[in-house]
């Protein structure tokens, strides 16, 4: 059986980092236990930009945010985007 892939929105990933013991953090942990997180270059760029925002300094240290990004990167499965969906904004 092949490993499951999960797609989590960048906002969900950042909320999981900022809100330990939250529903989104539980979803991330469960996804990582049951499979891998699918990421593309564009979603990784978006996440990197998000974790580097200084407005999050008062919640989580920059070092912890970088560790989160690095850890997720090591666990992620890189995928190539081949279709553009325009059904929503």
N, C-alpha and C positions, 0 to 999 in steps of 0.2 A: 504494500500500500504506500502511495506517495505521501509526502508530508503536506499538511494543510498550509495554505498561504492565507494570511489575513491582511486586509487593507484597512489601515486606520488613518483617518484624516489628521493632518498636521496639528490642527487645533486640539484634537483628542490627545495626541501625544504630548503636547505642551501642558495641557491640563493634567495629564497623568503625572507629569514631573512636578508640577506646582501643588497638586492636591493629593498628598499621600493618604491612603485609606479611603479614597473616593471610588465611585463606581467606575470612572474611566481608568483609574489605576488598576482596579481589579480586572477590568476587561483586558488591559495590556498584559498583565501578568498571566492571565488565563490563555491569551493568544500565544504568548511566548512558551508556555508549558505544552501547549497542544500542537504547535507548529512554528512557523516563521512569519515575520512581518515583511510584506512585499513593499519595496521602495523603488522609485525611479530616480534618476538624477535630478529631475525638477522637484520632486517631493523632498529629497534630501537637502537640496539647496534651500528650499522654503523652511525646513526644520532648522537647519543651521542658522539661517537668518533669525528665526524666532528665538532660539536659545541664546543668541548673542545680544538680544535686546537688554539694554541696561535697566529698563523699567522692572525687570524681574529680579534685580539685585536684592530688593528688600524681602523677597520671598525665598529665593534659593541662590546660593553663591554661584558665581560664574564657573568656578571649578567643578561644582556638582552638575551644573548644566552641561558642561563640556563632557564630563564623564558619562552622563546620560546619553548624549549624542553618540559618543564613541562606542558605548556599549550596544546601543541600538544598531549602529552601523555594522558592528561585528556579527550581530545576530540576523541582520536583514538579508533578504534575497533580492538581488537587483533584477529588475525587469525593464524591458524596453517598451516604451509607449508606442503603439502602432496605430491607434485609432483615437481621434479627437472627438469627444462627446460634447455636443452643444445644447443638450436638453435643459440645462440649468445655467445660472449665471456663472 
